[in-house]
Amino acid sequence: MSDAAPDPYTVRHGESHAPPPNIWRRLKYLGPSLIVTGAVVGAGEMVLTTTLGAVVGWSLLWWMLLSCWSKSLVQAEVARYTIMSGDTYLRALNRVPGKKIWRLSWPIWVHIIAYVPITIGFGGLVGGSGQAMVFLASVAGVTLDPRLCTGIVAVSAALILCTGSYKWLERIMLVLVATFTLATLVCAIAMQFTEYQTNLGDVIAGMNPDFALLSTAAVAFLAFSAYGSTGTTAGDISSYTYWCIEKGYPSFVGSDRSDPDWESHARGWMKVVHTDIMLALVILTCATIPYYALGAGVLNKMGLNPGNDSDKTLSMLSNIFTQTLGPWAVWVFSIGAFFILFSTVLSVVGGGGRFVPDYFIEARVFDRSNVRLRKKITRWYVIGLPLVAFLIYLAIPNFFVLVMISGLTSAVTMPMQAGVALWLHSRKLDQRIRPHMPIRIALWAIFIFQCIMVAFLLRFVVYQKVLDHLAGS
């Protein structure tokens, strides 16, 4: 195989063609968002969202809806630039002006710095998968060592991913995750026929923003980590652009901007992207809100907080099934919980392996056309990351806290993505296919909100540092 093989992550010439004329024909070209959705429904929804509901009741329902809906617009607008320009995500970030260190722009360095706590959080995801295996075994009357189970998860993930031929397993687990998500929706409905039924007043109250609840550090960190871990996360937004390129959207649009049909092709293919994202948005909302409803409706009334003891987190969470469907449903929960967490492990590592080589390419360590080296880096990455995550979990055996760290980091980096999208649209995007004014206003509103959110988080961190300093003196 030649090192000068064609770059698979760029526009392929000769593939430009007219977009599908109606929504029914668009269905043939959908897919990238559904791949991302398979990774999205995971620890954020099952663990953090449910725990948030358990802690505050229905009061932050509006917050979770905001989490589901606000970030999809950023996802669409980042994808708009990469699809229309042919840039990969990191190549687009490297176009942002400012002093570059080792040929990399400041947004890329933000990503690199954030990668450390994100990896620590990934240790929690692998550890949570091990805990799910322990819980499943306990339901069957077998006692297993959590460290052993976490090691099995890490090694299994590395072996599966390094082969590069795990698509069959992805399809199987996607069905299992979808089934479990549907079962959660059934539980939320069944809750209304139990002692935990909720009245309309609770739901309406949950739609009225109450920022006073976010005034305590414990609730604020939990709420912001849930925001960063649910819906489309910062990592999902970046991964989505690579899936779009692999799907062929930039090639379908074409690079010849002098072509009289280019603008109509571009807008037509953006309609396909919007349909793709909207379908995923509906799925994500239906997958996220039931977890919050069950946390608020069942666990809150039982006085349980799954975050208090990570060894009992899954046992407490299982009540959302057993209290609504009956004791037998613990089997459904235990099996589903394992597959949700394990499938997220595979999806996160597999998605990251696609863009990690781009860091070295943008730093000009090797040429973009060197496909052989890119594949080697990807392979070593997907082998090494699960094993590193296992070591992290051994050092910090609290998967709930680790998952929170990942969610908070995602939340902190989100304003940068929205801000970069705004800059790219105004300075680099072909003016003929810029988003309409309402979308630009909405994107600015999301950017400002996320900046305020980060400032709010930093306030707690600085305040705690001050208290620690005063206590020390």
Order of alpha helices (4+ residues) and beta strands (2+ residues): alpha-alpha-alpha-alpha-alpha-alpha-alpha-alpha-alpha-alpha-alpha-alpha-alpha-alpha-alpha-alpha-alpha-alpha-alpha
